Amino acid sequence: MDFFSNLFTPSKSKSNNYLFNTLEKLNELEPDQIVLYIDKVNPNVWENSEYNDSTAIDVLGKDRFRALMFGIRHSNKPAEKRLELWNNQEEFKRTERTMKSAPSTRNYATPGGREKDNELLERLRDLKRQGGRRKSIKKRAKSIKKRAKSIRKKIAKSIKKKREKSIRRSIKHSIRHKY
């Protein structure tokens, strides 16, 4: 414990070097150690200096920086609980990564799949013996749609003819009454 208290306590001269030294020393630790001992870091180190995340990422690297942010975010929890949460999160990320990188099993044969295929082939053979393919529902639906369309066209034509007749009659009627 003295090692960590010596590691992060500010030196006599309060300068921006203190922050950089803190980050450098954190860089020597493993991410789980950073999470475990985050409460040993002087909390004023971020306020008294020109800290920004990009410098911290440059110095620490991505994993240690994440550990640092995680430690700060959960600094109100006990050290063991913090470490347990961190390890759970890392384990979850590792399993998620392996799941994403694993090859797809979609095209693998399913257990008992060959028997199902054989059954399907036999059913198709039987259907062919009985007289070829059956008309699918989609084809029936298409033919119904075609019939409905032709009926609509016929109705539209008849309405158009009736209108034309009535217009002709009204024109004839108006011409007769004028002369």
ABEGO torsion letter per residue (X at the ends): XAAAAAAABBBABBBAAAAAAAAAAAAABBAAAAAAAAAABBAAAAAABBBBAAAAAAAAEAAAAAAAAAAAAAAABBAAAAAAAAAAAAAAAAAAAAAAABBBAAABBBBGAAAAAAAAAAAAAAAAAAGEBBBBAAAAAAAAAAAAAAAAAAAAAAAAAAAAAAAAAAAAAAAAAAX
